[in-house]
Amino acid sequence: MERYLKGDVVIISFPYSNLRQYKKRPALVLASLKGEDIILCQITSQFKNSQYAVSLEKKNFSDGSLPVDSNIHCSLIFTMSKNMIIKKVGTINMATMIRVFQAFGMLFSIGTMREGAI
């Protein structure tokens, strides 16, 4: 099985809500865990005006690319089996990965928590 690293863009078999059918979708690797699981972030070509979306164009790749300009939706994180990965199509560059982590910083900002929430 291929080893996937943080920043890799992969094509996955993403299940429909009925869990019986699948569609091919791109995703960004956030962490490759020990064992069979991998943490991913959804990538879509649909424009979404969100502070948690990071644009993804050919210039944002250090290797490979996607056929159309897309967005990394940092608020759409999921874990799935590495067996659901069809193939790797590229790797985003460091500047883009930093923008992804900045979006996560805004999303998970502890500065917006109520006192005593934890």
Phi and psi in radians as a Rosetta constraint file:
Dihedral C 1 N 2 CA 2 C 2 CIRCULARHARMONIC -1.147 0.35
Dihedral N 2 CA 2 C 2 N 3 CIRCULARHARMONIC 2.565 0.35
Dihedral C 2 N 3 CA 3 C 3 CIRCULARHARMONIC -1.620 0.35
Dihedral N 3 CA 3 C 3 N 4 CIRCULARHARMONIC 2.236 0.35
Dihedral C 3 N 4 CA 4 C 4 CIRCULARHARMONIC -1.862 0.35
Dihedral N 4 CA 4 C 4 N 5 CIRCULARHARMONIC 2.448 0.35
Dihedral C 4 N 5 CA 5 C 5 CIRCULARHARMONIC -2.092 0.35
Dihedral N 5 CA 5 C 5 N 6 CIRCULARHARMONIC 2.760 0.35
Dihedral C 5 N 6 CA 6 C 6 CIRCULARHARMONIC -0.915 0.35
Dihedral N 6 CA 6 C 6 N 7 CIRCULARHARMONIC 2.273 0.35
Dihedral C 6 N 7 CA 7 C 7 CIRCULARHARMONIC 1.728 0.35
Dihedral N 7 CA 7 C 7 N 8 CIRCULARHARMONIC -0.217 0.35
Dihedral C 7 N 8 CA 8 C 8 CIRCULARHARMONIC -1.244 0.35
Dihedral N 8 CA 8 C 8 N 9 CIRCULARHARMONIC 2.500 0.35
Dihedral C 8 N 9 CA 9 C 9 CIRCULARHARMONIC -1.855 0.35
Dihedral N 9 CA 9 C 9 N 10 CIRCULARHARMONIC 2.193 0.35
Dihedral C 9 N 10 CA 10 C 10 CIRCULARHARMONIC -2.182 0.35
Dihedral N 10 CA 10 C 10 N 11 CIRCULARHARMONIC 2.786 0.35
Dihedral C 10 N 11 CA 11 C 11 CIRCULARHARMONIC -1.800 0.35
Dihedral N 11 CA 11 C 11 N 12 CIRCULARHARMONIC 2.250 0.35
Dihedral C 11 N 12 CA 12 C 12 CIRCULARHARMONIC -2.107 0.35
Dihedral N 12 CA 12 C 12 N 13 CIRCULARHARMONIC 2.795 0.35
Dihedral C 12 N 13 CA 13 C 13 CIRCULARHARMONIC -1.538 0.35
Dihedral N 13 CA 13 C 13 N 14 CIRCULARHARMONIC 1.789 0.35
Dihedral C 13 N 14 CA 14 C 14 CIRCULARHARMONIC -1.689 0.35
Dihedral N 14 CA 14 C 14 N 15 CIRCULARHARMONIC 2.173 0.35
Dihedral C 14 N 15 CA 15 C 15 CIRCULARHARMONIC -1.295 0.35
Dihedral N 15 CA 15 C 15 N 16 CIRCULARHARMONIC 2.459 0.35
Dihedral C 15 N 16 CA 16 C 16 CIRCULARHARMONIC -1.202 0.35
Dihedral N 16 CA 16 C 16 N 17 CIRCULARHARMONIC 2.964 0.35
Dihedral C 16 N 17 CA 17 C 17 CIRCULARHARMONIC -1.097 0.35
Dihedral N 17 CA 17 C 17 N 18 CIRCULARHARMONIC -0.411 0.35
Dihedral C 17 N 18 CA 18 C 18 CIRCULARHARMONIC -1.373 0.35
Dihedral N 18 CA 18 C 18 N 19 CIRCULARHARMONIC -0.120 0.35
Dihedral C 18 N 19 CA 19 C 19 CIRCULARHARMONIC 1.058 0.35
Dihedral N 19 CA 19 C 19 N 20 CIRCULARHARMONIC 0.248 0.35
Dihedral C 19 N 20 CA 20 C 20 CIRCULARHARMONIC -1.889 0.35
Dihedral N 20 CA 20 C 20 N 21 CIRCULARHARMONIC -0.434 0.35
Dihedral C 20 N 21 CA 21 C 21 CIRCULARHARMONIC -2.087 0.35
Dihedral N 21 CA 21 C 21 N 22 CIRCULARHARMONIC 2.741 0.35
Dihedral C 21 N 22 CA 22 C 22 CIRCULARHARMONIC -2.316 0.35
Dihedral N 22 CA 22 C 22 N 23 CIRCULARHARMONIC 2.693 0.35
Dihedral C 22 N 23 CA 23 C 23 CIRCULARHARMONIC -2.253 0.35
Dihedral N 23 CA 23 C 23 N 24 CIRCULARHARMONIC 2.654 0.35
Dihedral C 23 N 24 CA 24 C 24 CIRCULARHARMONIC -1.456 0.35
Dihedral N 24 CA 24 C 24 N 25 CIRCULARHARMONIC 2.239 0.35
Dihedral C 24 N 25 CA 25 C 25 CIRCULARHARMONIC -2.467 0.35
Dihedral N 25 CA 25 C 25 N 26 CIRCULARHARMONIC 2.550 0.35
Dihedral C 25 N 26 CA 26 C 26 CIRCULARHARMONIC -1.403 0.35
Dihedral N 26 CA 26 C 26 N 27 CIRCULARHARMONIC 2.671 0.35
Dihedral C 26 N 27 CA 27 C 27 CIRCULARHARMONIC -2.639 0.35
Dihedral N 27 CA 27 C 27 N 28 CIRCULARHARMONIC 2.702 0.35
Dihedral C 27 N 28 CA 28 C 28 CIRCULARHARMONIC -1.763 0.35
Dihedral N 28 CA 28 C 28 N 29 CIRCULARHARMONIC 2.275 0.35
Dihedral C 28 N 29 CA 29 C 29 CIRCULARHARMONIC -1.331 0.35
Dihedral N 29 CA 29 C 29 N 30 CIRCULARHARMONIC 2.156 0.35
Dihedral C 29 N 30 CA 30 C 30 CIRCULARHARMONIC -1.733 0.35
Dihedral N 30 CA 30 C 30 N 31 CIRCULARHARMONIC -0.638 0.35
Dihedral C 30 N 31 CA 31 C 31 CIRCULARHARMONIC -2.806 0.35
Dihedral N 31 CA 31 C 31 N 32 CIRCULARHARMONIC 2.347 0.35
Dihedral C 31 N 32 CA 32 C 32 CIRCULARHARMONIC -1.789 0.35
Dihedral N 32 CA 32 C 32 N 33 CIRCULARHARMONIC 1.924 0.35
Dihedral C 32 N 33 CA 33 C 33 CIRCULARHARMONIC -1.466 0.35
Dihedral N 33 CA 33 C 33 N 34 CIRCULARHARMONIC 2.825 0.35
Dihedral C 33 N 34 CA 34 C 34 CIRCULARHARMONIC -1.110 0.35
Dihedral N 34 CA 34 C 34 N 35 CIRCULARHARMONIC 2.543 0.35
Dihedral C 34 N 35 CA 35 C 35 CIRCULARHARMONIC 1.537 0.35
Dihedral N 35 CA 35 C 35 N 36 CIRCULARHARMONIC -2.560 0.35
Dihedral C 35 N 36 CA 36 C 36 CIRCULARHARMONIC -1.720 0.35
Dihedral N 36 CA 36 C 36 N 37 CIRCULARHARMONIC -0.050 0.35
Dihedral C 36 N 37 CA 37 C 37 CIRCULARHARMONIC -1.670 0.35
Dihedral N 37 CA 37 C 37 N 38 CIRCULARHARMONIC 2.675 0.35
Dihedral C 37 N 38 CA 38 C 38 CIRCULARHARMONIC -2.494 0.35
Dihedral N 38 CA 38 C 38 N 39 CIRCULARHARMONIC 2.484 0.35
Dihedral C 38 N 39 CA 39 C 39 CIRCULARHARMONIC -1.760 0.35
Dihedral N 39 CA 39 C 39 N 40 CIRCULARHARMONIC 2.229 0.35
Dihedral C 39 N 40 CA 40 C 40 CIRCULARHARMONIC -2.231 0.35
Dihedral N 40 CA 40 C 40 N 41 CIRCULARHARMONIC 2.870 0.35
Dihedral C 40 N 41 CA 41 C 41 CIRCULARHARMONIC -2.246 0.35
Dihedral N 41 CA 41 C 41 N 42 CIRCULARHARMONIC 2.372 0.35
Dihedral C 41 N 42 CA 42 C 42 CIRCULARHARMONIC -1.201 0.35
Dihedral N 42 CA 42 C 42 N 43 CIRCULARHARMONIC 2.457 0.35
Dihedral C 42 N 43 CA 43 C 43 CIRCULARHARMONIC -2.109 0.35
Dihedral N 43 CA 43 C 43 N 44 CIRCULARHARMONIC 2.349 0.35
Dihedral C 43 N 44 CA 44 C 44 CIRCULARHARMONIC -2.474 0.35
Dihedral N 44 CA 44 C 44 N 45 CIRCULARHARMONIC 2.674 0.35
Dihedral C 44 N 45 CA 45 C 45 CIRCULARHARMONIC -1.480 0.35
Dihedral N 45 CA 45 C 45 N 46 CIRCULARHARMONIC -0.132 0.35
Dihedral C 45 N 46 CA 46 C 46 CIRCULARHARMONIC -1.292 0.35
Dihedral N 46 CA 46 C 46 N 47 CIRCULARHARMONIC 2.249 0.35
Dihedral C 46 N 47 CA 47 C 47 CIRCULARHARMONIC -1.263 0.35
Dihedral N 47 CA 47 C 47 N 48 CIRCULARHARMONIC 2.322 0.35
Dihedral C 47 N 48 CA 48 C 48 CIRCULARHARMONIC -2.377 0.35
Dihedral N 48 CA 48 C 48 N 49 CIRCULARHARMONIC 2.031 0.35
Dihedral C 48 N 49 CA 49 C 49 CIRCULARHARMONIC -1.359 0.35
Dihedral N 49 CA 49 C 49 N 50 CIRCULARHARMONIC 1.599 0.35
Dihedral C 49 N 50 CA 50 C 50 CIRCULARHARMONIC -2.453 0.35
Dihedral N 50 CA 50 C 50 N 51 CIRCULARHARMONIC 2.488 0.35
Dihedral C 50 N 51 CA 51 C 51 CIRCULARHARMONIC -1.193 0.35
Dihedral N 51 CA 51 C 51 N 52 CIRCULARHARMONIC -0.207 0.35
Dihedral C 51 N 52 CA 52 C 52 CIRCULARHARMONIC -1.786 0.35
Dihedral N 52 CA 52 C 52 N 53 CIRCULARHARMONIC 0.128 0.35
Dihedral C 52 N 53 CA 53 C 53 CIRCULARHARMONIC -1.755 0.35
Dihedral N 53 CA 53 C 53 N 54 CIRCULARHARMONIC 2.375 0.35
Dihedral C 53 N 54 CA 54 C 54 CIRCULARHARMONIC -2.057 0.35
Dihedral N 54 CA 54 C 54 N 55 CIRCULARHARMONIC 2.160 0.35
Dihedral C 54 N 55 CA 55 C 55 CIRCULARHARMONIC -1.163 0.35
Dihedral N 55 CA 55 C 55 N 56 CIRCULARHARMONIC 2.563 0.35
Dihedral C 55 N 56 CA 56 C 56 CIRCULARHARMONIC -2.348 0.35
Dihedral N 56 CA 56 C 56 N 57 CIRCULARHARMONIC 1.869 0.35
Dihedral C 56 N 57 CA 57 C 57 CIRCULARHARMONIC -2.085 0.35
Dihedral N 57 CA 57 C 57 N 58 CIRCULARHARMONIC 3.024 0.35
Dihedral C 57 N 58 CA 58 C 58 CIRCULARHARMONIC -0.952 0.35
Dihedral N 58 CA 58 C 58 N 59 CIRCULARHARMONIC -0.650 0.35
Dihedral C 58 N 59 CA 59 C 59 CIRCULARHARMONIC -1.161 0.35
Dihedral N 59 CA 59 C 59 N 60 CIRCULARHARMONIC -0.264 0.35
Dihedral C 59 N 60 CA 60 C 60 CIRCULARHARMONIC -1.517 0.35
Dihedral N 60 CA 60 C 60 N 61 CIRCULARHARMONIC 0.003 0.35
Dihedral C 60 N 61 CA 61 C 61 CIRCULARHARMONIC -1.777 0.35
Dihedral N 61 CA 61 C 61 N 62 CIRCULARHARMONIC 2.409 0.35
Dihedral C 61 N 62 CA 62 C 62 CIRCULARHARMONIC -1.561 0.35
Dihedral N 62 CA 62 C 62 N 63 CIRCULARHARMONIC -0.265 0.35
Dihedral C 62 N 63 CA 63 C 63 CIRCULARHARMONIC -2.787 0.35
Dihedral N 63 CA 63 C 63 N 64 CIRCULARHARMONIC 2.308 0.35
Dihedral C 63 N 64 CA 64 C 64 CIRCULARHARMONIC 1.268 0.35
Dihedral N 64 CA 64 C 64 N 65 CIRCULARHARMONIC -2.928 0.35
Dihedral C 64 N 65 CA 65 C 65 CIRCULARHARMONIC -3.069 0.35
Dihedral N 65 CA 65 C 65 N 66 CIRCULARHARMONIC 3.075 0.35
Dihedral C 65 N 66 CA 66 C 66 CIRCULARHARMONIC -1.892 0.35
Dihedral N 66 CA 66 C 66 N 67 CIRCULARHARMONIC 2.728 0.35
Dihedral C 66 N 67 CA 67 C 67 CIRCULARHARMONIC -1.201 0.35
Dihedral N 67 CA 67 C 67 N 68 CIRCULARHARMONIC -0.394 0.35
Dihedral C 67 N 68 CA 68 C 68 CIRCULARHARMONIC -2.346 0.35
Dihedral N 68 CA 68 C 68 N 69 CIRCULARHARMONIC 2.678 0.35
Dihedral C 68 N 69 CA 69 C 69 CIRCULARHARMONIC -1.057 0.35
Dihedral N 69 CA 69 C 69 N 70 CIRCULARHARMONIC 2.491 0.35
Dihedral C 69 N 70 CA 70 C 70 CIRCULARHARMONIC -2.472 0.35
Dihedral N 70 CA 70 C 70 N 71 CIRCULARHARMONIC -3.062 0.35
Dihedral C 70 N 71 CA 71 C 71 CIRCULARHARMONIC -2.332 0.35
Dihedral N 71 CA 71 C 71 N 72 CIRCULARHARMONIC 2.401 0.35
Dihedral C 71 N 72 CA 72 C 72 CIRCULARHARMONIC -1.566 0.35
Dihedral N 72 CA 72 C 72 N 73 CIRCULARHARMONIC 2.095 0.35
Dihedral C 72 N 73 CA 73 C 73 CIRCULARHARMONIC -1.708 0.35
Dihedral N 73 CA 73 C 73 N 74 CIRCULARHARMONIC 1.662 0.35
Dihedral C 73 N 74 CA 74 C 74 CIRCULARHARMONIC -1.167 0.35
Dihedral N 74 CA 74 C 74 N 75 CIRCULARHARMONIC -0.259 0.35
Dihedral C 74 N 75 CA 75 C 75 CIRCULARHARMONIC -1.535 0.35
Dihedral N 75 CA 75 C 75 N 76 CIRCULARHARMONIC -0.033 0.35
Dihedral C 75 N 76 CA 76 C 76 CIRCULARHARMONIC -1.991 0.35
Dihedral N 76 CA 76 C 76 N 77 CIRCULARHARMONIC 1.430 0.35
Dihedral C 76 N 77 CA 77 C 77 CIRCULARHARMONIC -1.884 0.35
Dihedral N 77 CA 77 C 77 N 78 CIRCULARHARMONIC 2.455 0.35
Dihedral C 77 N 78 CA 78 C 78 CIRCULARHARMONIC -2.657 0.35
Dihedral N 78 CA 78 C 78 N 79 CIRCULARHARMONIC 2.805 0.35
Dihedral C 78 N 79 CA 79 C 79 CIRCULARHARMONIC -1.997 0.35
Dihedral N 79 CA 79 C 79 N 80 CIRCULARHARMONIC 2.381 0.35
Dihedral C 79 N 80 CA 80 C 80 CIRCULARHARMONIC -2.596 0.35
Dihedral N 80 CA 80 C 80 N 81 CIRCULARHARMONIC 2.992 0.35
Dihedral C 80 N 81 CA 81 C 81 CIRCULARHARMONIC -1.257 0.35
Dihedral N 81 CA 81 C 81 N 82 CIRCULARHARMONIC 2.435 0.35
Dihedral C 81 N 82 CA 82 C 82 CIRCULARHARMONIC -1.049 0.35
Dihedral N 82 CA 82 C 82 N 83 CIRCULARHARMONIC -0.389 0.35
Dihedral C 82 N 83 CA 83 C 83 CIRCULARHARMONIC -1.142 0.35
Dihedral N 83 CA 83 C 83 N 84 CIRCULARHARMONIC -0.295 0.35
Dihedral C 83 N 84 CA 84 C 84 CIRCULARHARMONIC -1.458 0.35
Dihedral N 84 CA 84 C 84 N 85 CIRCULARHARMONIC -0.106 0.35
Dihedral C 84 N 85 CA 85 C 85 CIRCULARHARMONIC -1.408 0.35
Dihedral N 85 CA 85 C 85 N 86 CIRCULARHARMONIC 2.229 0.35
Dihedral C 85 N 86 CA 86 C 86 CIRCULARHARMONIC -1.488 0.35
Dihedral N 86 CA 86 C 86 N 87 CIRCULARHARMONIC -0.830 0.35
Dihedral C 86 N 87 CA 87 C 87 CIRCULARHARMONIC -2.913 0.35
Dihedral N 87 CA 87 C 87 N 88 CIRCULARHARMONIC 2.812 0.35
Dihedral C 87 N 88 CA 88 C 88 CIRCULARHARMONIC -1.599 0.35
Dihedral N 88 CA 88 C 88 N 89 CIRCULARHARMONIC 2.371 0.35
Dihedral C 88 N 89 CA 89 C 89 CIRCULARHARMONIC -2.008 0.35
Dihedral N 89 CA 89 C 89 N 90 CIRCULARHARMONIC -0.120 0.35
Dihedral C 89 N 90 CA 90 C 90 CIRCULARHARMONIC 2.931 0.35
Dihedral N 90 CA 90 C 90 N 91 CIRCULARHARMONIC -3.053 0.35
Dihedral C 90 N 91 CA 91 C 91 CIRCULARHARMONIC -2.432 0.35
Dihedral N 91 CA 91 C 91 N 92 CIRCULARHARMONIC 2.316 0.35
Dihedral C 91 N 92 CA 92 C 92 CIRCULARHARMONIC -1.374 0.35
Dihedral N 92 CA 92 C 92 N 93 CIRCULARHARMONIC 2.713 0.35
Dihedral C 92 N 93 CA 93 C 93 CIRCULARHARMONIC -1.364 0.35
Dihedral N 93 CA 93 C 93 N 94 CIRCULARHARMONIC 2.935 0.35
Dihedral C 93 N 94 CA 94 C 94 CIRCULARHARMONIC -1.092 0.35
Dihedral N 94 CA 94 C 94 N 95 CIRCULARHARMONIC -0.692 0.35
Dihedral C 94 N 95 CA 95 C 95 CIRCULARHARMONIC -1.060 0.35
Dihedral N 95 CA 95 C 95 N 96 CIRCULARHARMONIC -0.683 0.35
Dihedral C 95 N 96 CA 96 C 96 CIRCULARHARMONIC -1.237 0.35
Dihedral N 96 CA 96 C 96 N 97 CIRCULARHARMONIC -0.685 0.35
Dihedral C 96 N 97 CA 97 C 97 CIRCULARHARMONIC -1.101 0.35
Dihedral N 97 CA 97 C 97 N 98 CIRCULARHARMONIC -0.650 0.35
Dihedral C 97 N 98 CA 98 C 98 CIRCULARHARMONIC -1.103 0.35
Dihedral N 98 CA 98 C 98 N 99 CIRCULARHARMONIC -0.728 0.35
Dihedral C 98 N 99 CA 99 C 99 CIRCULARHARMONIC -1.095 0.35
Dihedral N 99 CA 99 C 99 N 100 CIRCULARHARMONIC -0.645 0.35
Dihedral C 99 N 100 CA 100 C 100 CIRCULARHARMONIC -1.091 0.35
Dihedral N 100 CA 100 C 100 N 101 CIRCULARHARMONIC -0.822 0.35
Dihedral C 100 N 101 CA 101 C 101 CIRCULARHARMONIC -1.173 0.35
Dihedral N 101 CA 101 C 101 N 102 CIRCULARHARMONIC -0.549 0.35
Dihedral C 101 N 102 CA 102 C 102 CIRCULARHARMONIC -1.142 0.35
Dihedral N 102 CA 102 C 102 N 103 CIRCULARHARMONIC -0.689 0.35
Dihedral C 102 N 103 CA 103 C 103 CIRCULARHARMONIC -1.115 0.35
Dihedral N 103 CA 103 C 103 N 104 CIRCULARHARMONIC -0.697 0.35
Dihedral C 103 N 104 CA 104 C 104 CIRCULARHARMONIC -1.109 0.35
Dihedral N 104 CA 104 C 104 N 105 CIRCULARHARMONIC -0.664 0.35
Dihedral C 104 N 105 CA 105 C 105 CIRCULARHARMONIC -1.043 0.35
Dihedral N 105 CA 105 C 105 N 106 CIRCULARHARMONIC -0.720 0.35
Dihedral C 105 N 106 CA 106 C 106 CIRCULARHARMONIC -1.191 0.35
Dihedral N 106 CA 106 C 106 N 107 CIRCULARHARMONIC -0.735 0.35
Dihedral C 106 N 107 CA 107 C 107 CIRCULARHARMONIC -1.100 0.35
Dihedral N 107 CA 107 C 107 N 108 CIRCULARHARMONIC -0.753 0.35
Dihedral C 107 N 108 CA 108 C 108 CIRCULARHARMONIC -1.809 0.35
Dihedral N 108 CA 108 C 108 N 109 CIRCULARHARMONIC 0.375 0.35
Dihedral C 108 N 109 CA 109 C 109 CIRCULARHARMONIC -1.022 0.35
Dihedral N 109 CA 109 C 109 N 110 CIRCULARHARMONIC 2.168 0.35
Dihedral C 109 N 110 CA 110 C 110 CIRCULARHARMONIC -1.352 0.35
Dihedral N 110 CA 110 C 110 N 111 CIRCULARHARMONIC -0.218 0.35
Dihedral C 110 N 111 CA 111 C 111 CIRCULARHARMONIC -1.169 0.35
Dihedral N 111 CA 111 C 111 N 112 CIRCULARHARMONIC -0.304 0.35
Dihedral C 111 N 112 CA 112 C 112 CIRCULARHARMONIC -1.706 0.35
Dihedral N 112 CA 112 C 112 N 113 CIRCULARHARMONIC 0.065 0.35
Dihedral C 112 N 113 CA 113 C 113 CIRCULARHARMONIC -1.424 0.35
Dihedral N 113 CA 113 C 113 N 114 CIRCULARHARMONIC 2.609 0.35
Dihedral C 113 N 114 CA 114 C 114 CIRCULARHARMONIC -1.288 0.35
Dihedral N 114 CA 114 C 114 N 115 CIRCULARHARMONIC 2.578 0.35
Dihedral C 114 N 115 CA 115 C 115 CIRCULARHARMONIC -1.086 0.35
Dihedral N 115 CA 115 C 115 N 116 CIRCULARHARMONIC 2.332 0.35
Dihedral C 115 N 116 CA 116 C 116 CIRCULARHARMONIC 1.394 0.35
Dihedral N 116 CA 116 C 116 N 117 CIRCULARHARMONIC 0.184 0.35
Dihedral C 116 N 117 CA 117 C 117 CIRCULARHARMONIC -1.257 0.35
Dihedral N 117 CA 117 C 117 N 118 CIRCULARHARMONIC -0.404 0.35
